[in-house]
Amino acid sequence: MSNTFRAAFITLPGIALALVGAGCERPQDLVAPPPAPAELKRSTFDGLTAAEATARIHLVRGSVLEMRQTIFGFGAKLGALLAGEDKEGTRIVVIDRFAPREVAGVNWRLNTTRETDASVKARADAAKQKKPAPESVYERFVFDGSIEGFNLKDAHTLYLPTFWPDKDSAGAFGTSGLWLSADVFDSLSRNRVGTLDFGLFDPALQGVFAAEDGLGSAIGALKTHVKTIEDRVDVNLLKGEADLVDWPLRVNGEEIKVQAIKARNWFGEIVVLNSEQNPLVLKLTVNPLAAGVTDLLKGIGVLSTAMGYEVTSLSDVVE
């Protein structure tokens, strides 16, 4: 399923779509699993409170998530509005397996639009020669893959979508993927504390993306900084806000509010669906707490863009 290919070149003068994040085809273009069994009723939410709506959200085989990359937490919803029918800038994730508090697996597809190497060189050459810069030329790459065996029971590490490999079948490396495991969620919901690793430093998770210009060096700089503080700071200690929040989300075509828990550790913040059976991380923002870390990341837009994401839509969700 996952043979990467290059489509036609796209000339987009003055628009740096490469910084928007990853994009993808529409859900029907995926090699998706069969729809949920007919006896499962598709959820509706008219007149429900956020807590009641959350109780009606159950993910099953065939449920679809749409997500967008964010830049330090901003821009996902605006980007979703501007995406258009081809879902430019949206990653489509189709659930292939989901056993609550046990295991999950997904299929996914995205396309990215980025400036060609020749275009980058042409602009650099023009700058050196003090000539007018030529129009930027962009190309679209399409990627897809599947990941099996997310550990929803006792994993304490996420698997950020940016790192998902472009291949037919990949393992989850013991992570919980886009969800909190039962261990982490139960601790967070009861006591508002837990332990969660964002998975930024694990070479097994990073794959080829760590070699991308800027991304590998930025991760390295962040890791070096963490080594200087880890003897006195628990960077993975997750602390939740005392009060639950009502969070906007599009579910089965309806714009509703769901109930969520906001929590953060040293690396950043998550918003997780307040559901024991479906503790989906709806938003993840990488924004390290330590003074001076932002300086380490200045000018490395690929890192801030790549790490954060927000789930903007769920569909084929059942009661």
N, C-alpha and C positions, 0 to 999 in steps of 0.2 A: 504493500500500500504506500510505502513511504519514499519512493524514488523522488529525490529532489530534482526539480527542473526549473529552467529559466524561461520566462515568458517574454513577450515583446517589450522593447524599451519604451519608456514613457517619459516624455519631455514635459516637465512641470516647472517652468521658469519661476524662480522666486519663492517656491513653496518647499520647505524642508520636511517633506513627509517622512523622511527617515527617522525623525525624532519623535514621531507620534507614537511609535511602539509597533508591536506585531499585529498583523491583520490576518483575516482568513476568509474562506468561502462560506457560503450559507450552509446551515445545518444539513439540508437535503443533499449536499454534495459529498458528505462524509459516507464512508462505508459504515453505516450505523447498524447497531443491533436491532432486533425486532422490537416493535413497540410494546409498551406494557400490556399485560393481559387485559382482555376486555372487561373482566369483572372488577378491575380496579378503577374507581371513579376519579376522573380528572378534577382537581381541586378548583373551587371557586371561592371568592373572598368577599362578596358584597356585604357591607355592613358589619364586618368583623373588626374587633380590636386587633392591635399588633400581636398580642399574646395569642388570641384565638387564631389569627391567620398563620402564625408560626406553627401552631399545632396541626395545621392542615397541610404542611409541607413535608412530603415524603419523597425522597429520591428513589428511583427504581431503574432497572435496566431500560435504557432508552431515553431517560431524562436528559435534557440538554442544558448546559451552562454556557453563557456568553460572558466573556471577560475582556477588559481592556487594561493595558499597561498604564501606569500613572507616573508622574514625575513628582517625587516627594509628596504623594497623596493628592495632587491636584490634577484636574483635567479629564478624568475618566468619563464622567457623565456628559460633559461638553463634547468630548470626542465621540461618544456613542450617538449623540444627536446629529453629528456631522458625518457619520460613517456612510450613510446612504444604503441603498439596497444590496450592494456587494459586500457589506460588512467590513469595509476597509478599516483596519485598526482594531478588529475584534477577533479574539481567539475563540473558536468553537470547541467545546468539550462535550462529548457524548459518553454517558456512563454505560459501560459494558457489563459491570458487575458491581453490586452494592449489597453487602450484608452489614447492617448497622452495627457499629461497635466491634466489628470483626475485620472485614476486608473490603476493598474496592478496586476497581480497574476502570480505565478510561481509554477512549479513542479521541484523537484531537486533530485539528487542521488549522493552519494559519498561512497567510501570505504576508510577506514584508516588502515594502517598497524602499529602496535605498539608492543613493547616488552611485553611478558606475565608477570604477577605478579610473577610466579614461577621462571622465568628466571632472573628477577631483584633481587629476594631474593637469588638465587643461586650465582650470581656474588658478591652480598654484603657479603654473608657468606664466599665465597672464599677469598675476600679481607681481612676480619677480621682474617681469619686463615692463611693469607699470602700464599695462594695456587694459582696456575694458574687459571685464570678465565675461566669458561666454555663458550662454544659458546652461544651467545644470541639467543633466540628463539622468533619469532614474530608471531602474529596472525592477521588475517584480519577481520575487522568489516564492515558491509555494512549498510548504513543508507539511508533513503529517506523520502520525505515529500512534503508538499505543503503549500504555504502561499498565503492568499487571502487578497485583499484590500489595497495594497500599495497606499498611498496617494500622487499622483503626482501633486496635485493642490497647496497645501500650507504647506506641512510638512517641518520641519526644522531639522529632525533627520534621520540619516541613520540606517539601520538594518544590521549589519555586518553578513555575511554568517556563521561565526563561531558560532553565537548564534542561528541560525535557529533550531527550535525543530524538532526532529525525530517523526513526526506524520502526519496522513493523511491530516488534515486540521488545519491550525493555522492562527490566525489573525496577522495583521501587526503592531498592537499597535500604529496606527496613523503615522507610519514612511513612508518614501519614498523608503525604501529598498535599491536597487542598483542604484537608479536614484536620481538626484536633482529634487525637485519639481519645478513647474513653477515659484513660488515666488522666490526661491533661484536662479534658473538659470537666470531668467530675470534680477535680481539685479546684479548678477555676470557678466553677459555678457555685460550689459550696463555700469555699474559703477565700475566693478572689486572689488566689496565688497558684502558681504552677511553674513548671520548667519547660521552656520551649526554645529549641535551636532553629534559627531561620535557615540553616543549611548553606550559609554563604561560603564557608571555608572548606567544605568537604570536596576534595578533588574528584571523588567518584560521582558526585552530583553535578559538578561543573561541566564535565565533558569538554567538547570543543569550544564552548563559549569562553572559557577562561583564556583562550589564546587570542580572542578578538582584541583589536587595538583599543587600548584604554581600559577595557573591562578587567583583564587579568592584573594589570598593574594597580588598578584602583582597589581590587579585592586584596591584593598583596599589601597595599599601604594600610588598609583597614585592619588586616590581620596583625600586622606589625604593631599597630597602635594598641590593639586588644592585649597583646602579650605584655605590654607595659602596665596594664591595669588589672589583669585577671587575678592577681594575687590578693586584691582588695575589693574587687567588684565582681559580683555574679552576673555576667552579661546575659545569661539565659533565664534569669529569674523573671517570671511573668507576673505582673500585678494588674488585677482588674479593677475597674471603677466600681464603686459601691452600688450605683444605680444602673439599672438596665436602660437601654436607649431604644427609641423607635427609629428604625432604619428604612429608608426608601428602597424599594426593589420592585422590579417588574417580574411578575410570576404568572405564567399561563396567559400572558397578554394583558394582565391587569396591573395598574400602578398601585401598589399597596405599601403599607408599613409593616415591617416585621420586627420582632423583638430580638435585640442583640446585646452582647457583652463587649465592651471596649476594654482592651488590655494592652499593656506595653512592657517591653523589656528594654535593655540597653540599646538594642539594634533598631527598634522602631515600634510600631503600633499595629495591632490587628483589631478587626471587628468580626466577631464570630456569631453565627446564628445561635440563638439561645434554645437549642434543641438537643436533647440527650441522644436522639436517634440520628440527627443530621447536623452535627456541629461544623458546618461549612464555614471556612474563613472567607467572609464576604469581601474584605478589604485588607490589604497588607501594605504598610507604608514603611520603607526603610529610611530612617532619620535618626542616626546615632545621637545619643544624649551627650557624649563627652564634648567639652569645649575644645574647639580646634579641629574636630573631625571634619566638619563641613569644609574647612580649608583644604583638607586632603582630597576632597572630591570635586573641588572647583574645576570647571572646564572638562569634566569627564561625564558628559551628558548620557553616554550609553549606560553607565552604571545606575544612575538615578532613574532612568527610564526603564531599564530592564528589570530591576528588582521588584518594584511596586506593581500591584495590580488591583483591580476591583471587579467583582462579579456584578454585572449590570442587569442580567436577566436569567431567569430559570423558566424552562418550559417542559411540558409533559411531566408535570409534577402531580402526584396523586394524593388523595386524602389518607 
